[in-house]
Amino acid sequence: MGLQAEPERTCVACRGRAPRRELLRLAGSAAGVVVDPAGREPGRGAYLHRDPACVEAAFRKGSLARALKRGLTPEEAARLRIHIGRELG
């Protein structure tokens, strides 16, 4: 039996590819955008490297909102930054 390939995803900020377990998933649905560390929340997903520079670039360039196909209000963006900061430790 062969080894199964690990799925890769692309960071929406830097466009770098990495194994899915190394990236942080954000899920966007009609209810809002949430940090999804388990990768199981329903809704459109976007992945970010667990690097503050990538997180900042995703918000600054608007690539996170584009990937989720929804606008982020300033309040929602601030809340997400706080939750992402907690995930990054």
C-alpha positions in Angstrom: 0.0 0.0 0.0 1.3 3.4 -1.0 1.4 6.5 1.1 -1.5 8.9 0.6 -0.5 12.4 -0.5 -1.2 15.2 2.1 -3.5 17.8 0.7 -2.0 21.2 0.0 -3.6 24.6 0.1 -2.6 28.1 -1.0 -2.2 31.0 1.4 -4.4 33.9 0.2 -1.9 36.5 1.3 1.5 35.3 -0.1 0.2 32.7 -2.6 2.6 30.2 -1.1 1.6 26.5 -1.0 1.8 24.4 2.1 0.3 21.3 3.6 -3.2 22.0 4.9 -2.3 21.3 8.5 0.3 24.1 8.5 -2.2 26.7 7.5 -5.0 28.4 9.4 -8.5 28.1 7.8 -11.1 30.9 7.9 -14.7 29.9 7.0 -17.2 32.4 5.6 -20.9 31.8 5.6 -24.1 33.9 5.7 -23.7 34.1 9.5 -20.2 35.6 9.3 -16.5 34.7 9.1 -15.0 32.5 11.8 -11.5 31.1 12.5 -11.7 27.3 11.8 -8.7 25.6 13.4 -10.2 22.1 13.0 -11.0 22.8 9.3 -14.5 21.4 9.6 -16.8 24.5 9.6 -19.3 24.8 6.7 -18.9 27.6 4.3 -16.4 29.0 1.9 -12.8 28.6 3.2 -9.7 30.7 2.9 -6.2 29.6 4.2 -3.4 31.7 5.7 0.1 30.9 6.9 0.4 31.0 10.6 2.6 34.1 10.2 1.6 37.6 11.4 3.1 39.0 8.1 0.7 36.9 6.0 -2.3 37.8 8.3 -1.5 41.5 8.0 -1.1 41.3 4.2 -4.4 39.4 3.8 -6.3 42.2 5.5 -4.2 45.1 3.9 -4.5 43.8 0.3 -8.1 42.6 0.6 -7.2 39.1 -0.5 -9.0 37.5 2.5 -12.3 39.2 1.6 -11.8 38.3 -2.1 -11.2 34.6 -1.3 -14.2 34.5 0.9 -16.3 36.3 -1.7 -17.7 38.7 0.8 -16.9 42.1 2.2 -15.6 42.5 5.7 -16.9 45.3 7.9 -14.2 47.1 10.0 -15.8 45.6 13.1 -15.7 42.1 11.6 -12.1 42.5 10.5 -11.1 43.7 14.0 -12.8 40.7 15.6 -11.1 38.4 13.2 -7.7 39.8 13.9 -8.2 39.2 17.6 -9.3 35.6 17.0 -6.4 35.0 14.6 -4.0 36.4 17.1 -5.2 34.0 19.8 -4.7 31.1 17.3 -1.2 32.2 16.5 -0.4 32.3 20.2 
